[in-house]
Amino acid sequence: MLSKSYTNLLDLASGNFPVMGREKKRLPRVMTVPVDISELDDDQANSVSSDVPSSIIQDRIIIVANQLPVKAKRRPDNKGWALSWDDDSLLLQLKDGLPDDMEVLYVGSLRVDVDPSEQDDVSQLLLEKFKCVPAFLPPDILSKYYHGFCKQHLWPLFHYMLPFAANHGGRFDRSLWEAYVLANKIFSQKVIEVINPEDDYVWIHDYHLMVLPTFLRRKFIKLRMGFFLHSPFPSSEIYRTLPVREEILKALLNADLIGFHTFDYARHFLSCCSRILGVEYQSKRGYIGLEYYGRTIGVKIMPVGIHMGQIQSVLKLADKDWRVDELKQQFEGKTVLLGVDDMDIFKGVNLKLLAMEHLLKEHPKWQGRAVLVQIANPARGKGSDLEEIQAEIHASCKRINETFGRPGYEPVVFIDRPVSLSERAAYYTVAECLVVTAVRDGMNLTPYEYIVCREGVSYSGSCSDSTGPRKSMLVVSEFIGCSPSLSGAIRINPWNIEATGEALNEAISMLDPEKQLRHEKHYKYVSLHDVAYWSRSFYQDLERTCKDHFRRRCWGIGLSFGFRVVALDPNFKKLSIDAIVSAYLRSKSRAILLDYDGTVMPQTSMNKRPSQRVISIINTLCADPKNMVFVVSGRGKTLGEWLSSCSKLGIAAEHGYFMRWSADEDWQACGQGNDFGWIQMAEPVMQLYTEATDGSSIEKKESALVWHHRDADPGFGSSQAKEMLDHLESVLANEPVAVKSGQYIVEVKPQGVSKGVVAEKILSSMAEKRRQADFVLCIGDDRSDEDMFEIFGGAVASGTLSSNASIFACTVGQKPSKAKYYLDDTSEVVLMLENLAEASDVPSSPSSEEVEEEEEEEEGEVSL
């Protein structure tokens, strides 16, 4: 398949990182498309695409990971490289879940160092034979990127290890972060060389490439892109200690779908998005989504599985059977407990040894009978912490064997060497119980392998040749990703050595029928939820999440890692000042309905009184005889005092419970009744939640009660608001009130009171006076303002509004709304109103410069 070619490289986040390493030749497979250099300028941040179509239209997915699923080693004659698939690689196995006709292309690095003079030949061979595109990282970048930032900062932090001291975890090193960014940039170059952004999917894997989505999104705004994290994601208290926390979160949010193994990991990520970026999630029909600048980023929870075919083929190997017979002889008459772990500081191997020691000490019947076989895979990292834990493990093994060992019996068999899958399968076959005591692990598929191997052979629980029903036992840490899936396992806190030791005793003492039932339950789950099921589910969700990509209008905005894509529905657009002014000038009867807080007054402002500029604009609009201007707010009658100088302004306070048509008229109560006995029922409930929620408060209005939690902890405040909503609805079920939630509020108010009712009254009154509106401007920022936006269609149908009326329903901020227009913030609202005021048919009013001078004089008088 020929692909469109993109030759330019991305700038680093800061734009001034040094370029390290020489540029490589481009892959000859790719067709080069001539384009104007200006089209490839990073600063434009637009989607770059060629008009030349692909020669074949075919779905394709590009899998991007730190390492390719390929083994490479020098030929015996030292001339060139021998390449082969790595059958143990998850990236290779996930192909089984993708559509049969889908082409899969891999982008990643090799595990070996390839001389620069050989890199082009190796690249060509990998592409032609394996459909792999290698990213060769210069040695200095590789060291800082992988052994530095990935292994010294991200990996420990994601496993809940904080750098409390310089020699414990290491302080944050900015140069390592720059190398991480540069390495991600190199990966992005390789993707850009081969991608067809209109047809391809991109699936990025793991914490090594967490900022890659930003590099790709800057080039291809509508690219369909997913990311899956294979490690834990820490709680917000841990993650927030990372100095580049915002950059990484914002980069991840440039993906369309973000996947995690467990709900805990996803929940921590969502909490970080809320606390750090203020981005909240919504759950709809079983799917979790983050609303981010008009885009919905899916959050996927799906634990990965094992490759059933690979395990079952290993079980049929003759050398496995030979090894099983050998192990049965070695452990004849013994009960084998098995541990298979990587040698690193988070696998809890020494905690397992201490638990075994407790078992032998507290339950002497197992002395001479129970054996713990611990397989330690070679360490992937390095450092003093790892050396200390290795020394501790060897010391524990020696102590236990010296204390409880005897001729012909060694209670701990420690295997400190690489063990093939075939040999592992043999150990799984003879093991009565598998023990995993990791203190933190992303997934850990060892229990899954063990279950399948125990199902795949004939045995009774011991190491004899007799046959019987399949059975297995698991003792697993509650801190590993597969734990929630294994409901029949004995879950333990590995830090509690005594409890873990007792769990080992319970596991190997359990009756066979119970072991059989647990095994059957586990095998059914593991066999159904294999790696193909996982990849198929992720791909289907990625398709669903991206189905509207090419229908929406998108813009790329922001610099560096602040870059994000703003996506809007085709019918939802920014309000054009020129367009509204033109319609304003053509009209003869106008209705202007304005919300207050968040619309003409910023939500973050401490002083909520209107500025002199706003008052001047409102007075100018009110002075035009063609205009009916109303402020429709949830605030109380105090709004009338603040706007008392606007004599012709109509005000609807408390969402319309009180109305007055001008400053000269009295307030009218528009509610259905004056029975407020419900307040005595609602206020104690609100008071209860206020006392329990630090930062919350109660606002008492004449017709309503409002509970505010803007200053409370975001997560706790939101949770308390939901609980209070249910509580109040239950208490007030038979009262004539409505209980509603809004932006950081829960409000109780009389039924039949809403901003929509106010808008209908104003428009009906104008029609009755033969001033049927042919221009309507309605602006608001809150959920309560949506009631106004939705009445205009009915008003046209009923004749309250002219059939050719120009209707501008406008929300503040880019978010889902019933309005057709938006403005970004209050400053844009005020600017737009100022333009309308200047176009009004009234005597000239003070200029904005004069108003600003007047405000400065007032501030000077106050300071004096």
C-alpha positions in Angstrom: 0.0 0.0 0.0 1.4 3.4 -1.0 1.1 6.1 1.6 1.2 9.8 1.6 4.5 11.2 2.7 5.2 13.9 5.2 8.8 15.0 5.3 9.0 17.8 7.9 10.0 17.2 11.5 8.2 18.5 14.6 9.8 21.1 16.9 10.4 20.1 20.5 8.0 21.3 23.1 10.2 24.3 23.9 11.3 24.8 20.4 15.0 25.2 21.2 16.2 21.7 22.1 19.5 20.8 20.4 19.2 18.3 17.5 21.2 15.2 18.4 22.2 12.5 16.0 22.3 12.7 12.3 19.2 12.5 10.0 18.5 9.1 8.4 17.5 8.6 4.8 13.8 8.2 4.3 12.4 4.8 3.6 12.3 4.0 -0.1 8.8 2.3 0.3 7.2 5.6 0.7 5.9 7.8 -2.1 7.0 11.4 -1.8 4.4 14.0 -2.5 5.5 17.5 -3.5 4.1 20.2 -1.2 4.8 23.8 -0.4 7.2 24.2 2.5 4.8 26.8 4.1 2.2 24.0 4.4 4.5 22.1 6.6 5.3 24.9 9.1 4.8 23.7 12.7 3.5 27.1 13.8 0.4 26.7 11.6 -0.7 23.6 13.5 -3.0 22.6 10.8 -3.8 19.1 9.5 -1.3 18.4 6.7 -2.6 16.1 4.0 -1.9 15.5 0.3 -4.4 15.6 -2.5 -2.9 12.5 -4.0 -5.0 9.5 -3.0 -3.6 6.2 -1.8 -3.3 3.6 -4.5 -5.3 1.1 -2.4 -8.0 2.0 0.0 -7.5 -0.4 2.9 -7.9 0.0 6.7 -4.5 0.0 8.4 -3.4 0.4 11.9 0.0 1.6 13.0 1.2 0.1 16.3 3.7 2.4 18.1 5.7 1.1 21.1 9.1 1.6 22.6 10.3 -1.8 21.2 9.4 -3.6 18.0 8.1 -7.2 18.3 11.3 -8.4 16.6 14.4 -10.2 17.8 17.7 -9.1 16.3 21.1 -10.7 16.7 24.4 -10.7 14.8 25.0 -13.4 12.2 27.6 -15.9 13.2 29.9 -14.6 10.5 29.4 -11.1 11.9 28.1 -9.9 8.5 24.7 -8.4 9.0 21.8 -9.2 11.3 19.5 -12.1 11.7 15.9 -10.9 12.4 12.9 -12.9 13.6 9.5 -12.3 15.2 9.4 -12.2 19.0 6.5 -14.6 19.7 6.3 -13.5 23.3 5.6 -9.9 22.3 2.1 -8.6 23.1 2.3 -6.3 20.1 2.5 -9.3 17.8 -0.2 -11.3 19.6 -2.8 -8.4 19.5 -3.1 -8.9 15.7 -5.4 -11.8 16.4 -8.1 -9.5 17.5 -7.9 -7.1 14.6 -9.9 -7.5 11.4 -8.4 -10.2 9.1 -8.1 -7.7 6.2 -6.4 -5.0 8.2 -2.8 -4.2 7.5 -0.6 -3.8 10.6 2.5 -1.7 10.6 4.8 -1.4 13.6 6.9 1.6 14.7 9.4 1.2 17.5 13.1 0.6 18.4 15.2 -2.5 18.4 16.7 -4.0 21.6 20.2 -4.0 20.1 22.6 -1.3 19.0 22.8 -1.0 15.2 25.8 0.8 13.7 24.7 4.0 11.8 26.3 2.5 8.7 24.0 -0.5 8.8 20.8 1.3 9.8 19.4 1.9 6.3 19.9 -1.8 5.3 18.3 -3.0 8.6 15.4 -0.5 8.1 14.8 -1.8 4.5 14.8 -5.4 5.7 12.5 -4.7 8.6 10.0 -2.9 6.4 10.0 -5.5 3.6 9.9 -8.6 5.7 8.2 -7.6 8.9 6.3 -4.3 8.1 8.3 -2.7 10.8 9.7 0.9 10.9 12.6 1.2 13.3 13.3 4.3 15.3 17.1 4.5 15.9 17.8 6.6 19.0 21.3 8.1 19.4 23.0 6.4 22.4 23.1 9.6 24.6 19.3 10.2 24.0 18.5 6.5 24.5 20.3 6.5 27.9 18.6 9.6 29.2 15.2 8.7 27.7 14.9 5.1 28.7 17.2 4.5 31.6 16.8 8.1 32.7 13.3 9.6 32.5 11.4 6.4 31.9 13.1 4.2 34.5 14.2 6.8 37.1 11.1 9.1 37.1 8.0 7.7 35.4 8.3 4.0 36.3 9.0 4.5 40.0 6.4 7.2 40.3 3.7 5.2 38.6 4.5 2.4 41.1 4.1 4.8 44.0 7.7 5.5 44.8 8.5 9.1 45.5 12.0 10.6 45.3 12.3 11.6 49.0 16.1 11.8 48.8 18.6 12.2 46.0 19.8 8.6 46.5 16.3 7.2 46.7 14.5 7.5 43.4 16.5 10.5 42.2 15.6 14.2 42.0 13.8 15.4 38.9 16.3 16.1 36.1 15.1 18.5 33.4 17.6 17.2 30.9 16.1 13.7 31.2 12.7 15.2 30.4 14.1 17.0 27.4 15.6 13.7 26.2 12.2 12.0 26.7 10.5 14.7 24.6 13.2 14.4 21.9 12.8 10.6 21.8 9.1 10.9 21.4 9.7 13.4 18.6 11.9 10.8 16.8 9.2 8.2 17.1 6.7 10.7 15.7 9.0 11.3 12.7 8.9 7.7 11.8 5.1 7.6 12.1 4.8 10.7 9.9 6.9 9.1 7.2 4.5 6.3 6.6 1.1 7.5 7.8 -2.0 8.1 5.7 -3.9 10.3 8.2 -7.3 10.0 6.5 -7.3 6.2 6.4 -4.9 4.9 9.2 -5.5 4.3 12.9 -2.6 4.8 15.3 -2.4 2.8 18.6 0.3 4.0 21.0 1.5 1.8 23.8 2.7 2.5 27.4 4.4 5.2 29.4 7.5 5.5 27.2 5.5 7.4 24.6 3.0 9.5 26.6 3.7 12.8 24.8 3.7 11.3 21.3 -0.1 12.1 20.8 0.7 15.8 20.9 3.4 15.5 18.2 1.0 13.6 15.9 -2.1 15.7 16.7 -0.2 18.9 15.8 0.3 17.5 12.3 -2.9 15.6 11.7 -5.8 17.2 13.6 -8.4 14.5 12.6 -6.1 11.5 13.1 -7.7 8.5 14.7 -5.5 7.7 17.6 -5.6 5.5 20.7 -3.3 5.1 23.7 -3.0 2.2 26.2 -1.1 2.4 29.4 0.3 -1.0 30.5 1.5 0.2 33.9 -0.4 1.4 36.9 -1.6 5.0 36.9 -1.0 6.5 40.4 -3.4 8.3 42.6 -3.6 12.1 42.1 -1.6 12.7 45.3 1.3 10.8 43.9 1.0 12.0 40.2 0.7 15.7 41.2 4.3 15.6 42.5 5.6 15.2 38.9 6.9 18.6 37.8 5.7 18.0 34.2 2.3 16.7 35.3 0.2 19.1 33.1 2.3 18.5 30.0 1.8 14.8 30.1 -1.9 15.0 30.9 -2.5 17.4 28.1 -0.5 15.2 25.7 -2.6 12.2 26.6 -5.8 14.1 26.0 -4.7 14.6 22.4 -5.5 10.9 21.9 -9.1 9.8 21.1 -9.2 6.8 23.4 -7.1 6.1 26.5 -7.0 2.6 27.9 -6.2 1.2 31.3 -6.1 -2.3 32.8 -8.4 -1.6 35.8 -11.0 0.9 37.0 -8.6 2.0 39.8 -6.0 3.2 37.2 -8.7 4.9 35.2 -10.2 6.5 38.3 -6.9 7.9 39.3 -6.3 9.4 35.8 -9.8 11.0 35.8 -9.2 12.4 39.2 -5.9 14.0 37.9 -7.7 15.5 34.9 -10.3 17.0 37.3 -7.9 18.3 39.9 -5.1 19.5 37.6 -6.9 20.5 34.4 -10.5 21.0 35.6 -11.7 18.5 33.1 -14.6 16.4 34.3 -15.8 13.1 32.9 -19.3 11.8 32.1 -20.6 8.2 32.0 -23.2 7.5 29.3 -24.6 4.1 28.4 -21.6 2.3 29.9 -19.0 4.5 28.2 -16.8 7.0 30.1 -15.9 10.2 28.3 -13.9 13.4 29.0 -15.3 16.5 27.4 -12.2 18.5 26.3 -12.6 21.6 24.1 -15.5 20.1 22.2 -13.9 16.7 21.8 -15.0 13.6 23.7 -12.0 11.5 24.7 -13.0 7.9 25.5 -11.6 6.2 28.6 -11.4 2.4 28.2 -11.1 -0.1 31.0 -10.0 -3.5 29.7 -7.4 -5.9 31.3 -5.2 -7.5 28.7 -5.2 -11.3 28.4 -2.8 -14.0 27.3 -2.4 -15.7 23.9 -4.2 -19.0 24.3 -2.8 -20.5 21.2 0.8 -19.9 22.2 0.4 -21.4 25.6 -1.5 -24.5 24.3 1.2 -25.1 21.6 3.9 -25.0 24.3 2.0 -27.5 26.3 2.3 -30.0 23.4 6.1 -29.7 23.2 8.0 -32.9 23.9 10.8 -31.1 25.8 8.1 -29.7 28.1 6.8 -33.2 28.9 10.4 -34.3 29.5 10.9 -31.5 31.9 7.7 -32.2 33.7 8.7 -35.8 34.3 12.1 -34.5 35.6 10.4 -32.1 38.0 8.0 -34.7 39.3 10.9 -36.9 40.2 12.7 -33.9 41.9 9.6 -32.9 43.9 8.1 -36.3 44.5 6.0 -36.3 47.6 6.3 -32.5 48.0 3.7 -29.8 47.6 5.1 -27.1 45.3 4.4 -23.4 45.6 5.6 -21.4 42.7 6.6 -17.8 42.2 7.6 -16.3 38.8 8.7 -12.7 38.9 10.9 -10.2 37.3 13.8 -9.2 39.5 12.8 -5.7 40.5 12.0 -3.8 43.6 8.2 -3.9 43.2 7.7 -7.6 42.8 7.8 -8.3 46.5 9.9 -11.4 46.2 11.5 -11.1 49.6 8.0 -10.5 51.2 7.0 -13.9 49.6 10.1 -15.6 51.2 9.3 -14.1 54.6 5.7 -15.4 54.3 7.1 -18.9 53.4 9.3 -18.7 56.5 6.2 -17.8 58.6 4.3 -20.8 57.1 7.1 -23.3 58.0 7.5 -21.8 61.5 3.8 -21.6 62.4 2.7 -24.8 60.7 5.5 -27.4 61.2 3.5 -30.1 59.4 4.7 -28.5 56.1 8.4 -28.8 57.0 9.9 -31.4 54.7 6.7 -31.3 52.5 6.2 -27.7 51.2 8.7 -26.3 48.7 8.7 -22.7 47.3 10.2 -22.6 43.8 11.0 -18.9 43.0 11.9 -18.1 39.4 13.5 -14.6 39.1 13.7 -13.3 35.5 16.7 -11.1 34.8 16.3 -7.4 35.9 15.4 -4.9 33.2 16.7 -1.9 35.2 19.6 -1.1 37.4 20.6 0.8 40.4 21.5 0.6 44.1 17.9 -0.2 45.1 17.9 -3.3 43.0 21.2 -4.4 44.3 20.0 -4.1 47.8 16.8 -6.1 47.2 18.9 -8.8 45.4 21.2 -9.1 48.4 18.2 -9.3 50.8 16.6 -12.0 48.7 19.7 -14.2 48.6 20.2 -13.7 52.4 16.6 -14.8 53.1 16.9 -17.9 50.9 20.1 -18.9 52.7 18.6 -18.4 56.1 15.4 -20.3 55.4 17.2 -23.3 53.8 19.7 -23.4 56.7 16.9 -23.2 59.3 14.4 -25.6 57.8 16.4 -27.6 55.3 17.5 -31.2 55.7 19.2 -33.8 53.5 17.0 -34.3 50.4 14.8 -31.3 51.3 15.4 -27.6 50.4 12.4 -25.5 51.3 13.3 -22.7 48.9 14.6 -23.3 45.4 15.8 -20.0 43.9 16.3 -20.0 40.1 18.1 -16.8 39.1 18.4 -17.2 35.3 16.3 -16.8 32.1 13.6 -19.4 31.9 11.8 -20.2 28.6 8.1 -20.4 28.3 8.4 -24.1 27.8 10.2 -24.6 31.1 7.9 -22.2 32.9 5.0 -24.3 31.6 6.6 -27.4 33.2 6.9 -25.7 36.6 3.2 -24.5 36.3 2.2 -28.0 35.7 3.7 -29.4 38.9 2.9 -26.4 41.1 0.0 -26.8 43.5 -0.3 -23.1 44.1 1.0 -19.9 42.4 2.0 -17.0 44.7 2.2 -13.4 43.5 3.2 -10.8 46.2 4.0 -7.8 44.0 3.5 -4.5 45.9 2.5 -2.8 42.7 2.2 -4.2 39.2 0.3 -3.0 36.1 -1.2 -6.3 35.1 0.9 -9.4 35.6 -0.2 -12.3 33.4 1.6 -15.0 35.3 -1.6 -16.2 37.0 -3.3 -16.5 33.6 -0.5 -18.6 32.2 -0.6 -20.8 35.3 -4.3 -21.4 35.0 -4.1 -22.4 31.4 -1.2 -24.8 32.0 -3.0 -26.5 34.9 -6.0 -27.0 32.6 -3.9 -28.3 29.7 -2.4 -31.4 31.4 -3.7 -34.4 33.3 -2.8 -34.7 36.9 -4.1 -34.8 40.4 -2.9 -32.2 42.8 0.4 -34.0 43.6 3.3 -34.8 41.3 2.2 -38.3 40.5 1.1 -39.8 37.1 -2.5 -40.3 38.2 -5.2 -38.4 36.4 -8.1 -36.4 37.8 -10.1 -33.2 37.5 -8.3 -30.0 36.8 -7.6 -27.8 39.8 -5.4 -24.8 40.8 -4.9 -22.3 43.6 -3.8 -18.7 43.5 -2.5 -16.4 46.2 -2.3 -13.0 44.7 -1.5 -9.5 45.8 -4.4 -7.1 45.8 -2.1 -4.5 44.3 -1.7 -6.1 40.8 -3.9 -5.4 37.8 -5.2 -9.0 37.3 -6.4 -9.3 40.9 -10.0 -7.9 40.3 -10.4 -10.5 37.5 -9.5 -13.5 39.7 -12.4 -13.7 42.1 -11.6 -17.2 43.2 -8.0 -16.3 44.3 -7.0 -15.7 47.8 -6.1 -12.0 47.8 -3.5 -10.7 50.2 -1.8 -7.6 51.3 1.8 -8.6 50.7 3.1 -6.2 53.4 1.2 -8.2 56.0 3.7 -11.1 56.1 1.8 -13.1 58.8 -1.5 -12.9 56.9 0.3 -13.9 53.6 1.8 -16.9 55.4 -1.6 -18.0 56.6 -3.0 -17.6 53.1 -0.3 -20.0 51.8 -1.4 -22.5 54.4 -5.1 -22.0 53.5 -4.3 -22.5 49.8 -2.4 -25.7 50.0 -4.7 -27.1 52.7 -7.9 -26.5 50.7 -10.0 -29.5 49.8 -9.8 -30.6 46.1 -13.5 -30.0 45.3 -13.1 -26.3 46.3 -9.9 -26.0 44.2 -11.7 -27.5 41.2 -14.5 -25.0 41.4 -12.2 -22.1 41.7 -10.1 -23.3 38.8 -13.1 -23.8 36.6 -14.3 -20.2 37.3 -10.8 -18.8 36.5 -10.2 -20.9 33.4 -13.6 -19.8 31.9 -12.7 -16.1 32.4 -9.1 -16.4 31.1 -9.9 -18.5 28.0 -12.6 -16.0 27.0 -10.8 -12.8 27.8 -7.6 -13.5 25.9 -5.3 -11.0 24.1 -7.5 -11.1 20.9 -10.6 -10.2 23.0 -8.7 -7.3 24.5 -7.4 -5.9 21.2 -10.7 -6.4 19.4 -12.5 -4.5 22.2 -10.1 -1.6 22.1 -10.2 -1.3 18.3 -14.0 -1.4 18.3 -14.1 1.4 20.9 -11.6 3.4 19.0 -13.7 3.1 15.9 -16.8 4.2 17.8 -15.0 7.1 19.4 -13.7 8.4 16.1 -16.8 7.9 14.0 -17.6 11.7 13.8 -14.0 12.8 13.2 -14.5 13.9 9.6 -17.9 15.4 10.2 -16.8 18.0 12.8 -15.0 21.2 12.2 -11.7 21.3 14.1 -9.0 23.9 14.9 -5.6 23.4 16.5 -4.8 26.0 19.1 -2.0 26.6 21.6 1.8 26.3 21.7 4.1 23.6 23.0 2.3 21.0 25.2 -0.6 23.5 25.5 -1.6 22.4 22.0 -5.1 21.0 21.8 -7.8 20.5 19.1 -11.1 22.4 19.4 -13.8 20.3 17.7 -17.3 21.7 17.1 -20.5 20.3 15.7 -21.1 21.8 12.2 -24.2 23.6 13.5 -22.4 25.1 16.5 -20.2 28.0 15.6 -18.7 31.1 17.1 -20.9 34.2 17.1 -19.6 36.6 14.5 -19.8 40.2 15.7 -20.2 41.5 12.1 -23.1 39.1 11.5 -25.0 40.0 14.6 -24.4 43.8 14.1 -25.8 43.5 10.6 -28.9 41.6 11.8 -29.2 44.2 14.6 -29.3 47.1 12.2 -31.9 45.4 9.9 -34.3 44.7 12.8 -37.2 46.8 14.1 -38.1 45.2 17.4 -35.4 43.5 19.5 -35.3 41.3 22.7 -32.0 41.1 24.5 -31.8 38.6 27.4 -28.6 38.5 29.4 -27.5 36.2 32.2 -25.3 37.9 34.8 -22.7 35.7 36.5 -20.4 34.1 34.0 -21.8 36.2 31.2 -21.3 39.9 31.8 -19.5 39.2 35.1 -16.6 36.7 35.3 -17.2 33.7 37.6 -13.8 34.2 39.2 -14.3 37.8 40.1 -14.4 38.5 43.8 -16.2 41.8 43.3 -19.6 40.9 41.7 -20.8 44.4 41.2 -21.0 45.4 37.5 -18.2 47.7 36.1 -19.0 51.1 34.9 -18.3 49.9 31.4 -21.0 47.3 31.6 -23.5 49.7 33.1 -22.7 52.2 30.3 -23.3 49.5 27.6 -26.6 48.4 29.1 -27.8 52.0 29.4 -27.0 52.6 25.8 -28.8 49.4 24.7 -31.8 50.3 26.9 -32.0 53.8 25.4 -32.7 52.5 21.9 -36.5 52.5 21.6 -36.4 49.4 19.5 -34.9 47.3 22.3 -36.3 45.4 25.3 -33.3 44.5 27.5 -33.6 42.1 30.4 -31.0 40.6 32.8 -32.2 37.2 33.7 -30.2 35.8 36.7 -30.3 33.4 39.6 -29.2 36.2 41.9 -31.7 37.9 44.3 -33.1 41.4 44.3 -29.7 42.8 45.2 -29.1 42.8 41.4 -31.7 45.6 41.2 -29.6 47.7 43.6 -26.4 47.1 41.6 -28.1 48.0 38.4 -30.2 50.8 39.8 -28.6 53.4 37.4 -30.0 51.4 34.5 -33.5 52.9 34.8 -35.0 51.2 31.6 -33.5 47.8 32.3 -35.8 44.8 33.1 -34.6 42.4 35.7 -35.7 38.8 36.4 -34.2 37.7 39.8 -34.0 34.3 41.3 -34.5 32.6 37.9 -37.7 34.7 37.3 -39.5 34.2 40.6 -39.3 38.0 40.9 -39.6 40.3 37.9 -39.6 44.1 37.3 -39.9 45.7 33.9 -38.0 48.8 34.8 -36.4 50.5 37.8 -39.5 52.6 38.3 -41.8 49.6 38.8 -42.2 47.3 41.8 -41.1 43.7 41.9 -43.7 41.2 41.0 -43.7 37.6 42.4 -44.3 35.3 39.5 -44.3 32.0 41.4 -47.4 29.7 41.8 -47.7 30.2 45.5 -46.3 31.8 48.6 -46.0 28.7 50.8 -42.4 28.3 51.8 -42.8 25.8 54.5 -40.5 23.5 52.5 -37.5 25.7 53.5 -37.7 24.4 57.0 -37.4 20.9 55.6 -34.6 21.6 53.1 -32.4 23.9 55.1 -31.4 21.3 57.8 -30.4 18.8 55.1 -28.2 21.4 53.4 -26.8 22.4 56.8 -25.8 18.8 57.4 -23.9 18.6 54.2 -22.3 22.0 54.7 -20.9 21.0 58.1 -19.5 17.8 56.5 -18.0 19.5 53.4 -15.3 22.0 54.0 -15.5 24.9 51.5 -19.2 24.7 51.0 -21.9 27.2 51.9 -25.6 27.9 51.8 -27.1 30.9 50.0 -30.6 31.9 51.2 -32.8 33.7 48.7 -36.4 34.8 49.2 -37.7 32.0 47.0 -34.9 29.5 47.0 -32.0 27.8 48.8 -28.7 27.2 47.0 -25.8 25.0 48.2 -22.5 26.1 46.8 -19.4 23.8 46.6 -17.1 25.7 44.2 -14.5 26.1 47.0 -14.7 22.5 48.2 -12.5 19.6 47.2 -13.5 18.9 43.6 -14.1 15.2 43.9 -15.7 15.3 47.4 -17.8 18.4 46.6 -19.2 16.7 43.5 -19.9 13.5 45.4 -21.6 15.3 48.2 -23.7 17.3 45.7 -25.0 14.1 44.1 -25.8 12.6 47.5 -27.5 15.8 48.6 -29.6 15.9 45.4 -30.9 12.4 46.1 -31.5 13.2 49.8 -33.4 16.4 49.0 -35.5 14.8 46.3 -36.6 12.1 48.8 -37.3 14.6 51.6 -39.2 17.1 49.3 -41.0 14.5 47.2 -44.5 15.8 48.1 -43.6 19.5 48.1 -44.2 22.0 45.2 -40.5 22.5 44.5 -37.9 21.5 42.0 -34.4 20.3 43.1 -31.7 20.9 40.4 -28.0 20.8 40.2 -25.8 23.3 38.3 -22.3 24.5 38.1 -21.0 23.8 41.6 -24.5 24.2 43.1 -27.6 22.3 44.2 -30.7 24.5 44.2 -34.2 24.1 45.6 -36.8 26.5 44.2 -40.6 26.6 43.6 -42.0 24.6 40.7 -42.8 26.5 37.5 -39.9 28.9 38.0 -37.3 28.9 35.3 -35.5 31.3 32.9 -37.4 29.7 30.1 -40.7 30.8 31.6 -39.2 34.3 31.9 -38.2 34.4 28.2 -41.7 33.3 27.1 -43.3 36.1 29.3 -41.1 38.7 27.8 -41.6 37.7 24.2 -45.4 37.2 24.7 -45.6 40.7 26.3 -43.9 42.2 23.3 -46.2 40.4 20.9 -49.3 41.6 22.8 -48.1 45.2 22.5 -47.7 44.7 18.8 -43.9 44.8 19.1 -43.3 41.2 17.9 -39.6 40.7 18.1 -37.7 40.1 14.9 -34.3 40.0 16.6 -33.5 38.0 19.7 -30.2 37.8 21.5 -30.0 35.4 24.5 -26.7 34.8 26.2 -25.9 32.6 29.2 -23.3 30.2 30.6 -25.1 27.9 33.0 -27.4 24.9 32.7 -30.3 27.1 33.8 -29.8 29.2 30.7 -30.5 26.2 28.5 -34.2 26.6 29.5 -34.1 29.9 27.6 -32.3 28.5 24.5 -34.9 25.8 23.9 -38.1 27.9 23.9 -37.3 29.9 20.7 -38.4 27.2 18.2 -41.8 26.9 19.9 -42.1 30.7 20.0 -41.7 31.0 16.3 -44.2 28.1 15.8 -46.8 29.8 18.0 -46.4 33.2 16.4 -44.9 34.9 19.5 -41.8 35.5 17.4 -41.7 36.6 13.8 -41.1 33.7 11.3 -38.1 35.5 9.9 -36.7 36.6 13.2 -32.9 36.6 13.6 -32.3 34.4 16.7 -28.9 34.4 18.4 -28.9 31.9 21.3 -25.4 32.0 22.6 -23.6 30.1 25.3 -20.4 31.3 27.0 -17.6 28.7 26.5 -17.3 25.8 24.1 -19.4 23.1 25.5 -22.5 21.0 24.6 -25.4 23.3 24.5 -28.9 23.9 23.0 -27.5 27.2 21.7 -26.3 27.5 18.2 -23.6 30.0 18.9 -20.8 30.5 21.5 -18.4 33.1 22.7 -15.3 32.1 24.6 -15.6 34.2 27.7 -17.1 37.3 29.4 -14.7 39.7 27.8 -15.9 38.6 24.3 -19.5 39.0 25.5 -18.9 42.5 26.7 -17.1 43.4 23.5 -20.0 42.1 21.4 -22.5 44.1 23.4 -20.3 47.1 23.1 -20.5 46.8 19.3 -24.3 46.5 19.5 -24.4 49.6 21.7 -22.3 51.5 19.1 -24.8 50.5 16.4 -27.8 51.6 18.5 -30.0 54.6 17.4 -29.4 56.8 20.5 -27.5 59.9 21.4 -23.8 59.4 21.6 -22.6 57.8 24.8 -19.2 58.2 26.6 -16.4 56.3 24.8 -14.8 53.2 26.4 -11.7 55.3 26.9 -13.6 57.9 28.9 -15.3 55.1 30.9 -11.9 53.6 31.7 -10.6 57.0 32.8 -13.7 57.4 35.0 -13.1 54.0 36.6 -9.4 54.9 37.2 -10.5 58.1 38.9 -13.0 56.2 41.1 -10.3 53.7 42.1 -8.0 56.6 42.9 -10.6 58.1 45.2 -11.2 54.8 46.9 -7.5 54.3 47.5 -7.2 57.8 49.0 
